[in-house]
């Protein structure tokens, strides 16, 4: 067998693709570490809903059937303050790694605001910390009996 035949088929050029950096995930993790330290009692009522992200079509279909809704905010603060029922945050990473707010996300924020939630966009950990801090300083919303 000749050397030419042994080499057939020619090996593909292997180029390793850099994995994309999940800037939003990194910053959101830092935010939740801060929340756990800053608001240890209330932190049980502050949580992330993983509506976004890239998934296999079958998984995405199952999640949609289970109630995942496109555009819904990333972070829920189920603490009533300042006349609001709660705070909803669409979290984006800090520029230049941020992404635009999609039309579905804008629509969801508007719908939530119409239902009595403070629904906002935060760009990065620092912005979200400032907004959560300001929200938590508001007086408690009193429920009518």
C-alpha positions in Angstrom: 0.0 0.0 0.0 1.4 3.3 -1.0 1.8 6.3 1.4 -0.8 8.2 -0.7 -3.5 5.6 -0.1 -2.8 5.4 3.7 -3.3 9.2 3.9 -6.7 9.0 2.2 -9.1 10.5 3.1 -7.1 13.5 4.0 -7.7 14.7 7.6 -9.9 17.7 7.9 -8.3 20.9 9.0 -9.3 21.1 12.6 -10.1 24.6 13.8 -11.4 24.9 17.3 -14.1 27.4 17.6 -14.0 29.7 20.7 -17.0 29.0 22.9 -19.1 32.2 23.2 -18.8 33.9 26.6 -22.1 34.0 28.5 -21.6 37.6 29.7 -25.2 37.9 30.9 -24.9 34.7 32.9 -21.7 35.7 34.5 -23.1 39.1 35.6 -26.4 37.7 36.7 -24.5 35.1 38.9 -22.6 38.0 40.5 -25.9 39.8 41.1 -27.5 36.9 42.9 -24.4 36.5 45.1 -24.9 40.1 46.1 -28.7 39.6 46.6 -28.0 36.6 48.9 -25.6 38.7 51.0 -27.5 42.0 50.9 -31.1 40.6 51.4 -30.7 37.2 53.1 -34.3 37.0 54.3 -35.9 38.4 51.2 -33.7 36.4 48.8 -36.1 33.5 48.7 -38.5 35.8 46.9 -36.0 37.0 44.4 -35.3 34.5 41.6 -34.4 33.9 38.0 -36.8 32.3 35.5 -34.8 30.7 32.7 -37.1 31.5 29.8 -34.4 32.4 27.3 -31.3 30.6 26.0 -30.7 28.3 23.1 -32.2 24.8 23.4 -32.8 21.8 21.3 -36.1 22.1 19.4 -37.7 19.1 21.3 -36.7 20.6 24.7 -38.0 24.1 23.6 -41.3 22.6 22.5 -41.7 20.8 25.8 -40.9 23.9 27.8 -43.4 26.0 25.7 -46.0 23.4 26.4 -45.2 23.7 30.2 -45.8 27.4 30.1 -42.5 29.1 29.1 -43.4 32.4 27.5 -41.2 34.3 25.1 -40.1 37.7 26.3 -40.9 37.4 30.0 -38.3 39.1 32.2 -35.3 37.2 33.7 -35.6 38.2 37.3 -38.7 38.2 39.6 -38.8 40.1 42.9 -42.0 38.9 44.5 -41.9 41.6 47.2 -44.6 44.3 47.1 -43.2 47.8 47.6 -44.2 51.3 46.7 -47.7 50.4 45.5 -46.4 47.7 43.1 -47.1 44.0 43.4 -43.5 43.2 42.6 -40.4 44.0 40.5 -39.6 42.4 37.2 -36.2 42.9 35.6 -35.2 42.1 32.0 -31.5 41.7 32.7 -28.9 42.5 30.0 -25.1 42.4 30.4 -23.1 45.6 30.6 -22.2 47.2 27.3 -20.5 46.4 25.0 -21.6 42.8 25.7 -25.3 43.7 26.0 -28.0 42.7 23.6 -31.0 44.8 22.5 -34.3 44.4 24.2 -36.5 42.5 21.8 -40.1 43.5 20.8 -41.5 40.5 22.7 -39.5 41.6 25.8 -40.8 45.2 25.5 -44.4 43.9 25.2 -44.0 41.7 28.2 -42.7 44.5 30.3 -45.6 46.7 29.2 -48.1 44.0 30.1 -46.6 43.5 33.5 -46.6 47.3 34.2 -50.3 47.3 33.3 -50.9 44.6 35.9 -49.2 46.6 38.7 -45.6 45.5 38.5 -42.6 47.7 38.2 -41.1 46.2 35.0 -37.7 47.5 34.0 -34.6 46.8 32.0 -31.2 46.7 33.8 -27.9 46.7 32.0 -25.3 44.9 34.2 -24.9 44.0 37.8 -24.3 47.5 39.1 -27.5 48.9 37.4 -29.6 46.0 38.8 -28.1 46.4 42.3 -29.0 50.1 42.2 -32.6 49.4 41.0 -33.2 46.6 43.5 -31.8 48.8 46.3 -34.1 51.7 45.4 -37.1 49.3 45.1 -36.4 47.7 48.5 -36.3 51.1 50.1 -39.9 51.9 49.0 -42.5 51.4 51.7 -44.3 48.0 51.8 -47.4 47.8 49.7 -50.3 47.1 52.1 -52.8 44.5 51.0 -56.5 45.5 51.4 -58.6 43.1 53.4 
